[in-house]
Amino acid sequence: MTLPQEISSIAEAYASDGQLFEELKRLVSYQTESATAAGRIALKAYLEDVLVPALAELGCDTELHPHWNGGTNSFLVGTRFESEELPTVLCYGHADVVGGQDDGWDDDRSPWILAADGDRWYGRGTADNKGQHLINLAALRILLKSNGHLGFNLKFLFECGEEIGSPSLDEFSSVNKDKLAADVFIASDGPRLSADSPTIFLGSRGGITFELDVNLRSGSYHSGNWGGLLRNPGTTLAAAIGTLIDGHGRILLPELLPTNIPESVQTALSNIAIPHAPGDPHIDTDWADTGLTPAERLYGWNALEVLALGSGDIGAPIHAIPGSARAILQLRFVAGTPTDTVEDTIQAHLDRHGFEMVRVRQTTFFPASRLDPANPWVEWARRSIHNTTGIQPTVLPNIGGSLPNHVFEGILGLPTLWIPHSYPGCLQHAPNEHMLASIASQGLQIACGLFYDLGQTGVNAELPLSATTA
């Protein structure tokens, strides 16, 4: 359906006359760093002063769960119920940000003061995630004020710990499964494929980080007196890694790979070209599985990366055989990869290759998940964005990075649609994080269009609605 001109004009004015900027300025001023005690105090204020009133303005009943179960994460749920006959959407955002890195910003900018420079709005959280959830809240507010109703039931979940791994989000969602039940999940986080390409992504790759340790002796021994007699831990570690992945980035252990790329995922990726923006590194065409396209390698396959590697003192080497070596590796994996026994699988593999002195220890894990690109909700969202913008959006089965999509797709069983209002160059975890005003304006139109179309959907036989709403 086509977004009514009246709603489109209201959204355009809100984005262009300074209202969006001023509202985002207030949000950025809250120093909501989830990794610090002061930040967690700011998060409490952000929930109570900003998000609870924003949800109340949408006619939502709110439930605040501070430090749920005595943990570090807090949750806020807003619910607006209009009719049992209408579909229900669950939206999501996170109130926390990474550290401000105050000294690293250009032109003496503060990460906590929103600053405009041309199309760029600088400030911590502008892209990740305050600017993005503000756009969705504003779109809902515009639609409600224009029509007097939404035309669907709304549930909005905010958490305060996404940047520290979303602790307890899975448990909270499981315990509150009925409260969070919906027909579809729509949220905004992460980047578009490129600044000029509206994007729908349907999940995220997962990640497993593990350490490889070779501790052979307590000290170092002269390489002239002992060379050829003592096992070198650096050489051993390098060779052990070489049995997992070769020197050209190809994973050698089949258990670290998915069985295939599903046909629907291949189709979705068939026309995706990885963009190159100024400052981006050039893609190495001879790296990893060269039988796959770059898009398939990034979004449809697994990657094993050496994040850190050390033995001895590289800054001041001495003529001695070191006593130990250590590496940190990470497996980025897509849905369908067996992950329950990765640590044991790698250890058994190294033992078989004579590297039993190399010990494996898994340190972090976050699951992968994605919605099948053939799901009817994907075509619904694609059509909505195209009708609003005149642009065919990019559909990605999942992003290369990670988000807690598994909670919504796996635990809550929802079709997951992520519509990002940011782009790859936004520097979201670094100094100079920014949102592009042009994307914010277009994103607001897209969000208004999606929510308007959802309100016109009603009971649509083409879309999989739950028994309670169909």
N, C-alpha and C positions, 0 to 999 in steps of 0.2 A: 504494500500500500504506500501511497505517497504521503509524506508528512505534511499536514495542513500548513499553509503559508503563515497563518497567525502564530502557530507554535514556533515555526522556523524563525520568524522575525523576532519573537521574544528571546529566543536562544541567541540569535545573532547580536541583539542589543546587549544582552547580559555579558557576552564575551568581549564586546568591543568598546563598551562605554565605561569600563573600569570596575564594574561590579565583581566580576570573576577575580580580577587581580587583587582587589581589596579583601575579598573573602579569603583568598589563598594566602595573602600576607598575614592574616591573623593566624591561620593554621600553622604556617611555617614558624611563627614566633614561639610556639611551644617546643621546647627542646626535648623531644620524646625519644631519647636514646634508650632502647630496651636493655642495653648491656651495662647501664650504670644505675646506681641507686637514685641519683638525682633525676635521671631520665624516667625512672618508674614513678616518681612523684609527679613529674610533668605529664606522664601518661594518664594518671588518675584525673588530673585537671582537664586534660584534653577530652577524655570520655565524658566527664560531667559537664564541662562548660561548652563544648563544641558539638559532640556527636549526639548526646541525649537530646538537646534542644533541636538539632537538625532532624532527628527521627520523629520527635514530637510534632514538628511542623508538618511532617508528612502524615500525621494522624496515626502514628505507631505507638502501641504500648511497648514500653522498654523494660528489659531485665538486665541489670548490671551484675556481673559476677567477678568482683575484684579478687585477684590472687587465688584463682579457682583451685580448690583442694589444697590450699597452702602453698601453691607453686608460684612461679615467676610470671605466669601469663594471666591476663585478665580478659574477660569477654563481655561483649555487649550485644544483645539481641533485640531488634526492633521488629514488631509485627503489626501489619495493617491488614485486617480481614474485611473483604467487601462482600463475597458471596461464595457459597459452596459450589456454585455452578461455574465459577471462573477458575482459570489456571492460576497457579502459584509460582512465583519466582523467588529464588534465594539469591541475594546479592552478598558480596563479601568485600572487605577491605581491611588493611592493617594500619593501626595508628602509630606504630613505632617506626623509627628510622635508625640508620647506622650512625656511628659517631660523626660529629660535625667536622672533624679535622680542620679546626678553625684557622690554623696558621697556613694552610695550603691554598687558600682561595686567591684568585687573581684580583688585582685592583683594590686590595684591602676590603673586599666584600666580607660580610659576616654570613655564615650559613643560616643564621636565624632571622635575617632581615631580607625579605623578598626584594630583588633588584632587577629592573628591566634594562636590557641592552638590545635594542632592535627586537628581533623575534624571540629572543631568549629571556626567560624569567628564571633568574638564579636563586637558589635557596635549597636547603636540605629538606627533602621530602616532596619537592615540586613534582618530580617524576615518580618517586617511590616512597610512599604511595598516596600522599595527601592530595596532590593535584588530581590524581586519577579517581580516587573515590569522591572527591568534591564534584567533579564533572558529573558523575552518575547521580549523586544526591541532588545536584542542581537540575538535572534533566527530569528527575521524578517530581521535583517541586514545581517546575514549569508546567509539566503535564497536568498535575493535580490542580494548580491554580487556573489553568486554561479550561479544563474540562469539568472540574468539580469532582472528578473521580479518576481512578487509574484504569479501571476495567480489568484488573487482576488483583490477586492477593499478594502482598509484599512481605518478605522476610529479609532482614538485613543483619548479617553477622560481622562484627568487628572483633579483631584480636589485637593483642599488644605485644606479640613476641615473634612475628614472622622473621625478623632479622636475626633472631637467635635460634632458629629452627622450629618455630611454632610449637613449643613445648605444651603438651596436654591438649592440643587442638583435636587430635584424633579421639582421645578419651572423652573430652567434652562433647564432641559431636555424636559419639556413640551413645553416651548417656542421654543426650537431648535429641535423639533421632526423630522423635515425633514432633518436637517443637520446630525442627529444622526441615521437616518433610516438605517437598516441593515437586514441581513438574520439570523445572529447568533451572540451571545455575548460570547466572550472568555476572561477570566481574571484570575488573580492569586492573591489570598489573603487567609488569614486564614490558618489552618493547614490541613495536611493529617490526615487520620485516625491513622496512625502510621508512624514512620520514614521509614520503609521498604515497605510501601504499597502505590504506586501511587494511587491517589484518584481523583474522579470527584464528586463534589457536586453541587446541582442544585438549591440551594436557602438557606434561613436561617430562623430560628425561629424569631419571633418578641418579643417585650417586652413592658410591661406596668408596670410602677412603681407608687405606690400610698402610701399615708400616712394614718394611722389611728390615730386620736387624741382623747384623753379623757381629757378634761379640766373641772374639777369639782369644784375647789375652788382655791383661790390664794395662799394659804399656806398649811403647813403640821400641823397635829393635833396629840397630844399624843395618842399612840395606846392603852395605858391602860385606859385613861379617856374617849376615844371616840370609841375604838374598839367595833364593833357590832352595832354602831349607824350610822356610816358614810360609804357610798359606797367607796370601795377601787378602784381607777382607774387602778391599776396594775392587780388586779383580774378580773376586768371588761374587760380590754383589752385582757387578755389571753383567757378569755371565748369567747369573740367575734371572735378572730382569730380561736378558736376551732370550730366555726360554718362554717368557710370557708374551713379549712383543718384539718384533724384529727391528732392525735399524731404520726401517722405512715406515714405521708406524702401523704395521699389520699385526693384529692380535693373533697369537699362535695357539692359545689354549681355547679349544672350541666351547668349553663350558662358560666362557666369558662373553659369548655371543648369543644373539637371538637366533632362532631357527630360520627365520626368513623375514622379509618385509611384506606385510599383508598387501593384497592387491589394491584395496581401497586406499592404503597409505601411499603405495607407488603411484596411483593415479593422481592423488592430491599433490604429490611432489613433482610430477612429471614436467610441469612448466615453471617450476620455481628456480630462479637464478639468484644466487647469493650476491647481494649488492656490494659495491665497493665505494665507501665514502672516503673523503679526504682524511688522512691520518690512519686509515685501516691498513693492516698488513695485507700483502698479496697472498692469495691462497696458493699453497703448494700442491700443484696438480699431481705430483708423483708421491704424495704422502697418503698413508693408510690404504684402505681398499680401493684401488684405482678402478675396479670394475663397477663402482657405484658413482653416481653423480655427486657433486659437492652437497647438494640439498639432501640427498639420501644419506650421505655420511654424517651430516650434522643433525638431521631431524629423524632419520629412520634407522640408524645403526648405532653401535657402541664405539666408544673411544676409551683407550687406556692411556693415561698421561702420567709421566713422572713429574711430580710437583716440586720435589726437592731431593738432592742427592749429595751425600757428603762422606768423606773419609780423609783423615788427616787435616791439615790446615792449609787450605788452598791459597790463603793470603800470604803465608810465610812457611812454605814447605821446608822440611828438613830431610836429610838423607837417612830416612828411617822407614821401616815398614809399620804402618799404623796397626793398632790392635783391634779396631772396630770400624764398621761402616754402617750407614743407615740411609734409607730412602723412604720417601712418602709418595705413594701412588694413588691415583683415583680412577675408578671406572665410572664413566658416564654411560648409563644404559637406558634402553627404551623398554616400554612395556612388552612383556613376553619373555624377558630374560630371567632364567632361574637364578635367584639370589640368596636363597635360604642358607646355603652351605658354602658361600664363596670363600671364606677364610679357610675352612677345612680343605676345599678343593684345591686352592692355591698351594697350601702346605703339602698336601699329598703329591701334587705335581712336582714341586721342588724336590721333595724327598726322592721321587722316582728318578730324577735327573742328577742325583748325587749331591744335592744342595741341602741336606738335612741340617746343616749348621746355620742356614738362613731361616729365621723365625718370622712368622707372619702374625700380625695382630690387626684386626679390623677396628677402626676408631669411630667412624661415623657412617650412618646409613640414612638415606631418604628414598622412598619408593618412586617408581615411575608409574605413570598412568596416562591414558588418553581415551577420548571418545572416538568411536569409529567415524571416519569422515563421511561414511554413507548414511549416518543417522539423519532422519528428517529434520531435526532441529538445526543442523548445519546449513542445509539449503534454505531454511526459513531465515536464518540470520544473514546468510550471504545475500539473499534477495532483498532483505530490508536495507542493508547497507548500500547496496547498489541503487535501490530506489531513492535513497536519501541523498547520496553523493554523486550518482552517475558514474561511479568507479566500481569496477569489479574488484572486490576485496581479495587479498591473498588468504588462502586457507592452509594453515600449517597443522598437521596432525598433533604436533607438540613442539614446544620450544626446546632449544638445546640445553638451557639451564633448568632450574628447578623451582617449583612452587608447591604448596601443599594440595595439589589437585587430587591426590589419591584419597584425601579425606572426603571430598565432595563426590568424586566418581566412584570410589570403592565403598566407603563406609555408608554414605548417604544414598548411593545408587543413582546419582543424577547425571543427565547429559550436561556436560560442562562446556560453556562457551566463554572464552576469555577475549575481550575486545580491548586491546591496549590503547592508551592515549599518550604513548611515549614512543621513543625511537632509539636505535642502538647507540647513538652518540650522546646520550643524555648524561653520562657520567654519574649514574645513580649511586654508586658506592665510593665515589671519589670526591675530591674538591671540585668545585664548579658544577655541581649537579644543577640541571636546569630542565625546564619544560619549554617547548616551543609554543608560542601563543597561537600560531597557525594551526598546530595539531590540536591544541585545546579547543579552539573554536570549531574545527571540524568534528572533533570528538564529541562535543556537546550536541551537535546536530545528529551525529550517529546515535548517541545514547537516547536522545529524544525520539528518533525514528524507531529504534528497537522497542522502547517502552510503549510508544504509541501503537506500533503494530501488535505487540503482545496484548494490549488492551482491546484491540479489534479482533483478536483471535477467537475468543470465546471457546466453545467446544468444537475443535477442528479435528476432523477424522484423520487428517494427514499427519497430525502430530501426536506422539505418544504421551497422553495425559494420564495421570494416576487415577485409580478407581474412585478416589474421593472427590475428584474435580471434574471427571468426565461425565 
